[in-house]
Amino acid sequence: MAVQWFAVVLGLGFVLSFGYWCTDFLVVQRALAAEDQAASQRTPLIGAFPKILYGILAIFPGLIALSVFPNLGQSPGIENSYNMAVPYVMAYYLPTGMLGLGLTALMASFMSGMAGNVTAFNAVWTYDIYRSYVRPNESDRHYMNMGRIATVVGVLLSIGTAYIVLAFESIMDYVQLLHGIFLAPLFGTFLLGMFWKRTTPWGGFAGLVAGTAVGLTLWGLELWGTLSYGSPMAGNFWRAWWAWVVCIGVTVMASLFTSRSRKTDEELRGLVWGLTEKKEAEEQAWYKKPWVLAAVALAITLALNIIFF
């Protein structure tokens, strides 16, 4: 990928990974729906174990596809795209009945992710933005209708952005581009809002806008040929890092020069780390304790990184 190790650690390992796992609404809502505190803490930890093996899950099928279709991705056109690796391998290896089952499973996974993201889009727009800032005192029916409209708009936007993928070498380049531009500065805003009670609304807004603008600017410079990181993925990692840094810096500076929110310390309890009582989750089974799962996941991660460094 023509990317240095520190870009992988800072851009992917820190900003993009923490940003996705800690601020993505689709992921976080799983924890919010857990039956108790211990279960909510186990949610990302249990998800970490298959994620640790993601390299194996992605690389092995890729090597199989490359051995069967050695010219994949070597010529232009969607039929030769790397994105066709899985469908081609399925068609090559699976018999008729199993192929239908495999395609059904593939479509189901797409639809599940699509439904979750559209639901998140619907909820954030309707309740966090529209009800809070646009029309705050409407009836439940009004907000329900707005949610339906948001769902239709979200689906149409998803269909439109799907065509943009055709301009990229792979879907992963496109996804990481979006994460580097939008998710990275959001992670910076999230961190300061959670751990620094002096953060102001205008500071968070200014930092988020500045970080996103930096991400878009760096991408534009790459498109014009003014800036080159060696590969699209390397650019994504560096772009995410600088967008996060700028967001943090601008948020801090803007917060120091703007007035704090009218919310009192008591109202910020449960939102800001320093003002929230730390309660240890109660879990009787030792193997279900969050710290045990976290220690095991960390040990496996370190071992795999040492082995395959």
C-alpha positions in Angstrom: 0.0 0.0 0.0 3.1 2.3 0.0 2.3 3.4 3.5 4.6 3.7 6.5 3.9 1.8 9.8 3.2 5.0 11.8 0.5 6.0 9.3 -1.1 2.6 9.8 -0.8 3.0 13.6 -2.0 6.6 13.8 -4.4 6.8 10.9 -5.9 3.3 10.8 -5.2 1.8 14.2 -6.1 4.9 16.2 -8.3 7.4 14.4 -10.2 5.2 12.0 -10.6 2.1 14.1 -11.5 3.9 17.3 -13.7 6.3 15.4 -15.7 3.4 13.8 -16.0 1.2 16.9 -16.7 4.0 19.4 -18.8 6.6 17.5 -20.5 4.7 14.7 -24.2 4.7 15.6 -24.9 1.4 14.0 -22.3 -0.2 16.2 -23.0 1.7 19.4 -26.8 1.0 19.3 -26.0 -2.7 19.9 -24.4 -1.8 23.2 -27.2 0.6 24.1 -29.7 -2.2 23.6 -27.9 -4.7 26.0 -29.7 -6.1 29.0 -27.2 -4.7 31.6 -24.0 -2.8 31.9 -21.8 -5.8 31.8 -23.5 -7.0 28.6 -23.1 -3.6 27.0 -19.3 -3.6 27.8 -19.0 -7.1 26.3 -20.6 -6.0 23.0 -17.6 -4.5 21.4 -15.2 -6.9 23.2 -17.0 -10.0 21.7 -17.0 -8.2 18.3 -13.2 -7.7 18.7 -12.4 -11.4 18.4 -13.7 -12.0 14.9 -12.3 -8.6 14.0 -8.8 -9.7 15.1 -9.1 -12.5 12.5 -10.3 -10.1 9.8 -6.9 -10.3 8.1 -7.3 -14.1 7.7 -11.0 -13.8 6.7 -10.0 -11.3 4.0 -6.6 -12.4 2.8 -7.3 -16.2 2.4 -10.3 -15.7 0.1 -8.4 -13.1 -1.7 -5.5 -15.4 -2.4 -7.9 -18.1 -3.5 -9.5 -15.7 -6.0 -6.1 -14.5 -7.2 -5.1 -18.1 -7.9 -8.2 -18.9 -9.8 -8.5 -15.5 -11.6 -4.9 -14.2 -11.9 -5.9 -11.3 -14.2 -8.6 -9.9 -11.9 -8.2 -6.2 -11.5 -5.6 -5.9 -14.3 -7.9 -4.3 -16.9 -10.5 -1.6 -16.7 -14.2 -2.4 -16.3 -16.5 -3.5 -13.5 -16.3 -7.1 -14.7 -12.6 -7.1 -13.9 -12.8 -5.2 -10.7 -11.5 -6.5 -7.4 -15.0 -6.1 -6.0 -16.1 -9.1 -8.2 -13.6 -11.5 -6.4 -16.2 -13.0 -4.1 -19.0 -13.5 -6.7 -16.5 -15.0 -9.1 -15.2 -17.5 -6.6 -18.7 -18.4 -5.5 -19.7 -19.1 -9.1 -16.5 -21.1 -9.6 -16.7 -23.3 -6.6 -20.4 -23.6 -5.6 -22.9 -25.9 -7.3 -26.2 -24.6 -8.4 -28.1 -25.1 -5.2 -25.4 -23.9 -2.9 -24.7 -20.9 -5.3 -28.3 -19.7 -4.8 -27.9 -20.1 -1.0 -24.6 -18.2 -1.1 -26.0 -15.3 -3.2 -28.9 -15.1 -0.8 -26.6 -14.9 2.2 -24.5 -12.3 0.4 -27.6 -10.2 -0.4 -28.9 -10.6 3.2 -25.6 -9.3 4.6 -25.8 -6.3 2.3 -29.5 -5.6 3.2 -28.8 -6.0 6.9 -26.0 -3.4 6.8 -28.1 -1.1 4.6 -31.1 -1.3 6.9 -29.0 -0.6 10.0 -27.4 2.5 8.4 -30.7 3.8 7.1 -32.3 3.4 10.5 -29.3 5.3 12.1 -29.7 8.0 9.5 -33.4 8.2 10.2 -33.0 8.4 14.0 -30.1 10.9 14.0 -31.8 13.3 11.5 -35.4 13.1 13.0 -34.6 13.2 16.7 -31.2 14.7 17.2 -31.3 17.4 14.5 -34.9 18.0 13.2 -36.7 17.8 16.5 -34.0 19.6 18.5 -33.3 22.5 16.1 -35.8 22.7 13.3 -39.3 21.8 14.6 -39.0 21.1 18.4 -42.7 21.0 19.4 -44.5 18.9 16.9 -46.7 15.8 17.4 -45.4 12.2 17.3 -47.2 11.7 14.0 -45.3 14.6 12.5 -42.0 13.1 13.6 -43.0 9.7 12.3 -43.8 11.1 8.9 -40.5 13.0 8.9 -38.8 9.7 9.8 -40.4 8.0 6.8 -39.3 10.8 4.5 -35.8 10.5 5.9 -35.8 6.8 5.2 -36.7 7.3 1.6 -34.1 10.1 1.2 -31.5 7.9 2.9 -32.2 5.0 0.5 -32.0 7.3 -2.6 -28.7 8.8 -1.3 -27.3 5.3 -0.8 -28.3 4.4 -4.4 -26.7 7.5 -5.7 -23.5 7.1 -3.8 -23.2 3.5 -4.9 -22.5 4.7 -8.5 -19.5 6.8 -7.1 -17.8 3.5 -6.2 -17.3 2.8 -9.9 -14.6 5.5 -10.0 -12.6 3.7 -7.3 -10.3 0.7 -7.6 -12.1 -1.1 -4.7 -15.0 -0.6 -2.3 -12.5 -0.5 0.6 -10.7 2.6 -0.9 -14.1 4.4 -1.1 -15.2 3.4 2.4 -11.9 4.5 4.0 -12.1 7.7 2.0 -15.5 8.5 3.5 -14.3 7.5 7.0 -11.1 9.6 6.7 -13.1 12.7 5.7 -16.2 12.5 8.0 -15.6 9.9 10.7 -12.1 11.1 11.7 -13.1 14.6 12.7 -16.3 13.3 14.4 -14.1 11.1 16.5 -12.1 14.1 17.6 -15.3 16.0 18.6 -16.6 12.9 20.4 -13.4 12.6 22.4 -13.3 16.2 23.6 -17.0 16.3 24.3 -16.7 13.2 26.5 -13.4 13.9 28.3 -13.2 17.7 28.5 -16.1 19.4 30.1 -14.8 22.8 28.9 -15.7 21.9 25.3 -18.4 24.3 24.0 -21.0 23.7 21.4 -19.5 26.3 19.0 -16.0 24.7 19.6 -17.3 21.3 18.7 -19.1 22.6 15.6 -16.0 24.6 14.5 -13.7 21.7 15.0 -16.0 19.3 13.1 -16.3 21.6 10.2 -12.6 22.4 10.1 -11.6 18.7 10.2 -14.0 17.8 7.5 -12.8 20.7 5.3 -9.2 19.6 5.8 -10.1 16.1 4.7 -11.9 17.3 1.6 -9.0 19.7 0.8 -6.4 17.0 1.0 -8.5 14.7 -1.2 -8.9 17.5 -3.7 -5.1 18.0 -3.8 -4.6 14.3 -4.5 -7.2 14.4 -7.3 -5.4 17.4 -8.9 -2.0 15.6 -8.6 -0.6 18.3 -6.3 -0.3 15.8 -3.4 0.6 12.2 -3.5 0.9 9.6 -0.7 1.9 6.7 -2.9 -1.4 4.9 -2.9 -5.1 5.7 -2.3 -5.1 3.7 1.0 -2.0 5.5 2.2 -3.8 8.8 1.5 -6.8 7.6 3.4 -4.7 6.9 6.5 -2.8 10.2 6.4 -6.0 12.2 5.6 -7.8 10.7 8.6 -4.9 11.6 10.9 -4.6 15.2 9.8 -8.4 15.7 9.8 -8.5 14.4 13.4 -5.5 16.6 14.5 -7.1 19.8 13.0 -10.5 19.0 14.6 -8.9 18.6 18.0 -6.8 21.8 17.7 -9.7 23.9 16.3 -12.1 22.6 18.9 -9.8 23.4 21.8 -9.0 26.9 20.5 -12.7 27.7 19.7 -13.8 26.4 23.1 -11.4 28.6 25.0 -12.8 31.7 23.2 -16.5 30.9 23.4 -18.8 30.5 26.4 -19.5 27.2 27.9 -22.8 25.5 27.5 -25.5 26.6 30.0 -25.7 23.0 31.3 -24.5 22.6 34.8 -22.1 19.9 36.0 -25.1 17.9 37.3 -26.7 17.9 33.9 -23.5 16.7 32.3 -23.2 13.6 34.6 -23.4 10.5 32.4 -22.1 12.5 29.4 -18.7 13.7 30.5 -16.3 11.1 31.9 -14.9 13.3 34.7 -18.3 14.1 36.1 -19.7 10.6 35.9 -19.7 8.0 38.8 -17.6 5.0 37.8 -19.6 1.8 38.6 -18.1 -1.6 38.1 -20.3 -3.9 36.1 -21.6 -6.9 38.1 -20.9 -10.2 36.4 -20.7 -13.5 38.3 -19.0 -15.7 35.6 -15.3 -14.8 35.5 -15.0 -15.6 31.8 -17.8 -13.1 31.0 -16.1 -10.2 32.9 -15.3 -7.4 30.5 -11.7 -7.0 31.7 -11.0 -10.7 31.1 -12.3 -10.5 27.5 -10.4 -7.3 27.0 -7.1 -8.8 28.3 -7.5 -11.9 26.1 -8.3 -9.8 23.0 -5.3 -7.5 23.7 -3.0 -10.5 24.2 -4.1 -12.2 20.9 -3.7 -8.9 19.1 -0.2 -8.3 20.4 0.9 -11.9 19.6 -0.4 -11.7 16.0 1.3 -8.4 15.4 4.6 -9.7 16.7 4.3 -12.9 14.6 3.4 -11.1 11.4 5.2 -7.8 11.9 
